[in-house]
Amino acid sequence: MARDPRMYLWEVREAADHVASFLRGRTIDDYLGDLMLRSESLSIGV
């Protein structure tokens, strides 16, 4: 049975909400000074 395409959109939105939550309150200086933050950003495609 084919998957409802709306589920993909829901999952994309859910992932974007998680990314926004993770990055909320971070500054560019946080990003530049934190290797782990930069690594995570690369793995999630930010």
Backbone as ProteinMPNN parsed JSONL, in Angstrom:
{"seq_chain_A": "MARDPRMYLWEVREAADHVASFLRGRTIDDYLGDLMLRSESLSIGV", "coords_chain_A": {"N_chain_A": [[0.839, -1.176, 0.0], [0.556, 2.188, -0.844], [2.157, 5.013, 0.576], [0.682, 7.814, 2.172], [1.253, 10.89, 0.705], [1.123, 13.215, 2.233], [2.118, 12.545, 4.672], [4.888, 12.595, 4.399], [5.315, 15.339, 4.206], [4.474, 16.098, 6.745], [6.453, 14.864, 8.294], [8.734, 16.252, 7.402], [8.127, 18.806, 8.308], [8.07, 18.308, 11.069], [10.761, 17.577, 11.509], [11.985, 20.016, 10.815], [10.985, 21.626, 12.861], [12.326, 20.47, 15.023], [14.983, 21.071, 14.391], [14.869, 23.881, 14.484], [14.301, 24.194, 17.185], [16.639, 23.174, 18.32], [18.505, 25.04, 17.44], [17.594, 27.437, 18.414], [18.173, 30.48, 20.016], [20.878, 30.399, 19.614], [23.89, 31.946, 18.487], [25.818, 33.406, 15.791], [28.397, 33.477, 16.672], [28.324, 31.451, 18.59], [28.012, 29.294, 16.88], [30.393, 29.439, 15.32], [32.28, 29.039, 17.296], [31.898, 26.503, 18.293], [32.593, 23.351, 17.757], [31.086, 20.975, 17.842], [28.472, 21.903, 17.431], [28.73, 22.899, 14.824], [29.297, 20.51, 13.516], [26.925, 19.064, 13.899], [25.189, 20.701, 12.486], [26.051, 20.288, 9.889], [25.418, 17.598, 9.555], [22.672, 17.61, 9.584], [22.049, 19.224, 7.559], [21.787, 22.007, 7.667]], "CA_chain_A": [[0.0, 0.0, 0.0], [1.334, 3.42, -0.974], [2.109, 5.913, 1.712], [0.054, 9.107, 1.903], [2.308, 11.903, 0.551], [1.038, 14.217, 3.3], [2.956, 12.095, 5.795], [6.238, 13.103, 4.157], [5.308, 16.756, 4.566], [4.392, 16.163, 8.203], [7.773, 14.498, 8.813], [9.638, 17.361, 7.103], [7.8, 19.875, 9.259], [8.505, 17.86, 12.394], [12.22, 17.693, 11.524], [12.314, 21.444, 10.827], [10.712, 22.098, 14.222], [13.421, 19.996, 15.885], [16.167, 21.875, 14.046], [14.647, 25.221, 15.025], [14.43, 24.086, 18.636], [18.051, 22.965, 18.621], [19.275, 26.237, 17.119], [17.003, 28.617, 19.055], [19.029, 31.155, 20.986], [22.289, 30.321, 19.222], [24.389, 33.065, 17.687], [26.863, 33.019, 14.841], [29.594, 33.218, 17.475], [28.143, 30.098, 19.122], [28.265, 28.377, 15.763], [31.811, 29.455, 14.949], [33.113, 28.599, 18.403], [31.484, 25.195, 18.813], [32.801, 22.311, 16.738], [29.968, 20.038, 17.872], [27.343, 22.563, 16.786], [28.989, 22.901, 13.379], [29.18, 19.131, 13.04], [25.502, 18.74, 13.852], [24.576, 21.46, 11.393], [26.401, 19.62, 8.634], [24.742, 16.309, 9.438], [21.257, 17.809, 9.338], [21.894, 19.99, 6.346], [21.448, 23.417, 7.905]], "C_chain_A": [[0.888, 1.245, 0.0], [1.119, 4.31, 0.249], [1.481, 7.246, 1.305], [1.148, 10.176, 1.827], [2.277, 12.981, 1.625], [1.882, 13.826, 4.502], [4.395, 12.561, 5.625], [6.332, 14.569, 4.561], [5.251, 16.931, 6.081], [5.763, 15.874, 8.814], [8.802, 15.596, 8.566], [9.39, 18.499, 8.08], [8.271, 19.525, 10.658], [10.031, 17.989, 12.525], [12.655, 19.158, 11.585], [12.052, 22.048, 12.205], [11.822, 21.683, 15.186], [14.697, 20.798, 15.637], [16.028, 23.269, 14.642], [14.799, 25.224, 16.539], [15.893, 23.96, 19.053], [18.852, 24.253, 18.449], [18.769, 27.502, 17.816], [17.959, 29.186, 20.111], [20.509, 31.104, 20.661], [22.652, 31.534, 18.387], [25.417, 32.545, 16.701], [28.161, 32.739, 15.586], [29.517, 31.848, 18.147], [28.526, 29.07, 18.066], [29.756, 28.291, 15.455], [32.697, 28.892, 16.049], [32.832, 27.197, 18.91], [31.561, 24.132, 17.706], [31.621, 21.341, 16.691], [28.738, 20.635, 17.183], [27.53, 22.588, 15.271], [28.841, 21.508, 12.802], [27.724, 18.719, 12.913], [24.818, 19.458, 12.709], [24.863, 20.801, 10.051], [25.61, 18.331, 8.474], [23.251, 16.461, 9.185], [20.988, 18.721, 8.17], [21.496, 21.437, 6.538], [22.447, 24.292, 7.211]], "O_chain_A": [[1.854, 1.331, 0.759], [0.046, 4.339, 0.852], [1.732, 7.742, 0.207], [1.897, 10.352, 2.787], [3.303, 13.601, 1.903], [2.312, 14.689, 5.268], [5.055, 12.889, 6.61], [7.308, 14.988, 5.183], [5.909, 17.813, 6.633], [6.186, 16.558, 9.745], [9.653, 15.849, 9.419], [10.331, 19.085, 8.615], [8.818, 20.378, 11.357], [10.526, 18.461, 13.548], [13.581, 19.503, 12.318], [12.82, 22.893, 12.665], [12.21, 22.456, 16.061], [15.404, 21.157, 16.579], [16.973, 23.783, 15.242], [15.364, 26.158, 17.107], [16.323, 24.575, 20.029], [19.771, 24.526, 19.222], [19.45, 28.527, 17.806], [18.472, 28.468, 20.968], [21.316, 31.71, 21.366], [21.815, 32.08, 17.668], [25.834, 31.389, 16.77], [28.937, 31.872, 15.186], [30.53, 31.157, 18.262], [29.259, 28.117, 18.328], [30.312, 27.198, 15.342], [33.753, 28.328, 15.765], [33.468, 26.748, 19.864], [30.689, 24.05, 16.841], [31.202, 20.931, 15.609], [28.045, 19.943, 16.438], [26.588, 22.325, 14.523], [28.31, 21.346, 11.703], [27.335, 18.094, 11.926], [23.96, 18.886, 12.036], [23.998, 20.767, 9.177], [25.174, 18.007, 7.369], [22.621, 15.558, 8.635], [19.834, 18.97, 7.822], [20.914, 22.035, 5.633], [22.349, 25.517, 7.281]]}, "name": "protein", "num_of_chains": 1, "seq": "MARDPRMYLWEVREAADHVASFLRGRTIDDYLGDLMLRSESLSIGV"}
